[in-house]
C-alpha cells in the first residue's frame, strides 16, 4: 500500500475536546500512520489553509463546523460519500472520496473518537489491516505520542520495554490486562492528585477494573487513609521507597492490585538529595512483594505529573503481562 500524504485539520472546539479527553495530536497522527499515511500535517480549521490541499484530510470539529466543511466540498467530484456510524455518543462520521485523485476527506465530530478509532481507521485504510504500532516509555526515537511516550511502526529501539504493539493507549492496555487477570486496581496517589484514576476512568468500561483512589497528598492523609506510620514518614520522608511501598501494600487484597506514587513535581520543594522531578512508584499485586522504582523526570510540573502517571501504568502493565 502506497503511503499517502495526510493533513489533520482541527477546530478550536475540536482541540478542546481532544484535550478534555486527554488525546494528543501525536496519537491521532500515529494511528493514521498505522493506516498507511505519512505523518499528518497539522492545520487549524479557522485558518482556511486546508482549502485546496492535495492530501487526505481528517477534520475534527463540531457538527456545525463540519456542516460548513461539507458545504465547501459539496461541489467537488466524489466517488463515495460513506457514513460511518459512531457510538458513545451516538453520532456519525462522513468519508468522501475524490473520483479523480482518490483523495479521502474524513469528517469526525467531537466525542469519543479515540476509543472508536478502529471504525474510521479501517475505512481510511480501505479495509486493510492496520500496521503494528509499538508503544514505549521514552523521549527519543520514533513518534512523539505525548511527553514521556513514544511509538514506532518499525521495531522499537533496543533496551525499550515495549508496552504493546497495537497502538493502544496505556490505559486501554491496562484495562484489558486487569480484566484478563480478573483483577481490579486501586491507586494511592500523592503528587499526581488522583490523575491515575482519572486517566483510567476516561475509558468506556473502566468500571469493570477501577475500584478506588486515595488522594493522600499530606503526610497526615497517608497516616489516616493508608495507615502509613508517622515514625516512618519522619525517618524516611514522604518521597521515599519505604513510603510508597507501605502505601501500595495498604491497598491490595486478593482481588485488587495497587499503584502508589509520591514525588516532587515542583517547581519548588526540591533539594540536592531529592531534586524536583524525583518520583517514587510502587506496584503491588496480590500475594507479591511490591515492585518499587525511583524516577527523575524532566519537564514542567504538569509534565512530571503526567510522566508519573505513565510510569505507574507501565509498571503495572509489565507486571501483569
CORQUI-V247778 format. One record per residue. N is the residue number from 1. PHI is phi in whole degrees, -180 to 180 (none if undefined). Layout:
BEGIN
n=N phi=PHI
n=N phi=PHI
END
This chain:
BEGIN
n=1 phi=none
n=2 phi=-70
n=3 phi=-73
n=4 phi=-116
n=5 phi=-66
n=6 phi=-136
n=7 phi=-134
n=8 phi=-105
n=9 phi=-111
n=10 phi=-128
n=11 phi=-81
n=12 phi=-62
n=13 phi=-65
n=14 phi=-65
n=15 phi=-65
n=16 phi=-64
n=17 phi=-62
n=18 phi=-65
n=19 phi=-63
n=20 phi=-62
n=21 phi=-83
n=22 phi=75
n=23 phi=-107
n=24 phi=-89
n=25 phi=-67
n=26 phi=-61
n=27 phi=-65
n=28 phi=-60
n=29 phi=-62
n=30 phi=-64
n=31 phi=-63
n=32 phi=-66
n=33 phi=-64
n=34 phi=-67
n=35 phi=-92
n=36 phi=105
n=37 phi=-112
n=38 phi=-64
n=39 phi=-53
n=40 phi=-72
n=41 phi=-79
n=42 phi=-90
n=43 phi=-147
n=44 phi=-80
n=45 phi=-58
n=46 phi=-67
n=47 phi=-77
n=48 phi=65
n=49 phi=-69
n=50 phi=-78
n=51 phi=-68
n=52 phi=85
n=53 phi=-68
n=54 phi=-96
n=55 phi=-159
n=56 phi=-65
n=57 phi=-122
n=58 phi=-114
n=59 phi=-101
n=60 phi=-122
n=61 phi=-163
n=62 phi=-73
n=63 phi=-61
n=64 phi=-63
n=65 phi=-66
n=66 phi=-68
n=67 phi=-62
n=68 phi=-65
n=69 phi=-64
n=70 phi=-61
n=71 phi=-62
n=72 phi=-63
n=73 phi=-88
n=74 phi=-62
n=75 phi=-98
n=76 phi=-87
n=77 phi=-62
n=78 phi=-149
n=79 phi=-99
n=80 phi=-128
n=81 phi=-138
n=82 phi=-88
n=83 phi=-94
n=84 phi=-111
n=85 phi=-66
n=86 phi=-115
n=87 phi=-125
n=88 phi=54
n=89 phi=-82
n=90 phi=-73
n=91 phi=-162
n=92 phi=-121
n=93 phi=-105
n=94 phi=-127
n=95 phi=-119
n=96 phi=-111
n=97 phi=-127
n=98 phi=-71
n=99 phi=-71
n=100 phi=-89
n=101 phi=-103
n=102 phi=78
n=103 phi=-67
n=104 phi=-103
n=105 phi=-124
n=106 phi=-112
n=107 phi=-106
n=108 phi=-110
n=109 phi=-75
n=110 phi=-61
n=111 phi=145
n=112 phi=-83
n=113 phi=-69
n=114 phi=-66
n=115 phi=-84
n=116 phi=-117
n=117 phi=-64
n=118 phi=-59
n=119 phi=-69
n=120 phi=-85
n=121 phi=-68
n=122 phi=-63
n=123 phi=-66
n=124 phi=-62
n=125 phi=-82
n=126 phi=68
n=127 phi=86
n=128 phi=-77
n=129 phi=-61
n=130 phi=-73
n=131 phi=-73
n=132 phi=-60
n=133 phi=-128
n=134 phi=-77
n=135 phi=-127
n=136 phi=-148
n=137 phi=-80
n=138 phi=160
n=139 phi=-127
n=140 phi=-127
n=141 phi=75
n=142 phi=66
n=143 phi=-101
n=144 phi=-77
n=145 phi=-87
n=146 phi=-167
n=147 phi=-55
n=148 phi=92
n=149 phi=-138
n=150 phi=-128
n=151 phi=-142
n=152 phi=-158
n=153 phi=-81
n=154 phi=-94
n=155 phi=-67
n=156 phi=-65
n=157 phi=-56
n=158 phi=-58
n=159 phi=86
n=160 phi=-94
n=161 phi=-84
n=162 phi=-71
n=163 phi=-75
n=164 phi=-159
n=165 phi=-119
n=166 phi=-117
n=167 phi=66
n=168 phi=-82
n=169 phi=-61
n=170 phi=-54
n=171 phi=-69
n=172 phi=-66
n=173 phi=-66
n=174 phi=-62
n=175 phi=-60
n=176 phi=-63
n=177 phi=-69
n=178 phi=-63
n=179 phi=-66
n=180 phi=-63
n=181 phi=-87
n=182 phi=57
n=183 phi=-121
n=184 phi=-116
n=185 phi=-120
n=186 phi=-124
n=187 phi=-123
n=188 phi=-115
n=189 phi=-117
n=190 phi=-112
n=191 phi=-68
n=192 phi=-86
n=193 phi=55
n=194 phi=94
n=195 phi=-65
n=196 phi=-66
n=197 phi=-67
n=198 phi=-63
n=199 phi=-67
n=200 phi=-66
n=201 phi=-73
n=202 phi=-65
n=203 phi=-80
n=204 phi=-60
n=205 phi=87
n=206 phi=-67
n=207 phi=-64
n=208 phi=-77
n=209 phi=-135
n=210 phi=-97
n=211 phi=-95
n=212 phi=-166
n=213 phi=-141
n=214 phi=-102
n=215 phi=-96
n=216 phi=-106
n=217 phi=-73
n=218 phi=-90
n=219 phi=-62
n=220 phi=-64
n=221 phi=-64
n=222 phi=-63
n=223 phi=-71
n=224 phi=-70
n=225 phi=-88
n=226 phi=-120
n=227 phi=71
n=228 phi=-71
n=229 phi=-62
n=230 phi=-59
n=231 phi=-64
n=232 phi=-71
n=233 phi=-63
n=234 phi=-65
n=235 phi=-79
n=236 phi=-105
n=237 phi=87
n=238 phi=-65
n=239 phi=-98
n=240 phi=-161
n=241 phi=-57
n=242 phi=-63
n=243 phi=-71
n=244 phi=-67
n=245 phi=-65
n=246 phi=-67
n=247 phi=-62
n=248 phi=-67
n=249 phi=-64
n=250 phi=-70
n=251 phi=-96
n=252 phi=-97
n=253 phi=-151
n=254 phi=-66
n=255 phi=-112
n=256 phi=-134
n=257 phi=-91
n=258 phi=-144
n=259 phi=-116
n=260 phi=-120
n=261 phi=-144
n=262 phi=-150
n=263 phi=-163
n=264 phi=-117
n=265 phi=-86
n=266 phi=80
n=267 phi=-78
n=268 phi=-109
n=269 phi=99
n=270 phi=-84
n=271 phi=-146
n=272 phi=-65
n=273 phi=-80
n=274 phi=-132
n=275 phi=-71
n=276 phi=-55
n=277 phi=102
n=278 phi=-71
n=279 phi=-138
n=280 phi=-106
n=281 phi=-129
n=282 phi=-133
n=283 phi=-122
n=284 phi=-120
n=285 phi=-109
n=286 phi=-54
n=287 phi=68
n=288 phi=-122
n=289 phi=-71
n=290 phi=-59
n=291 phi=-89
n=292 phi=-125
n=293 phi=-138
n=294 phi=-109
n=295 phi=-123
n=296 phi=-128
n=297 phi=-93
n=298 phi=-87
n=299 phi=107
n=300 phi=-74
n=301 phi=-56
n=302 phi=-64
n=303 phi=-69
n=304 phi=-63
n=305 phi=-63
n=306 phi=-64
n=307 phi=-66
n=308 phi=-63
n=309 phi=-63
n=310 phi=-61
n=311 phi=-64
n=312 phi=-63
n=313 phi=-63
n=314 phi=-61
n=315 phi=-61
n=316 phi=-71
n=317 phi=-58
n=318 phi=-67
n=319 phi=-75
n=320 phi=-85
n=321 phi=-68
END
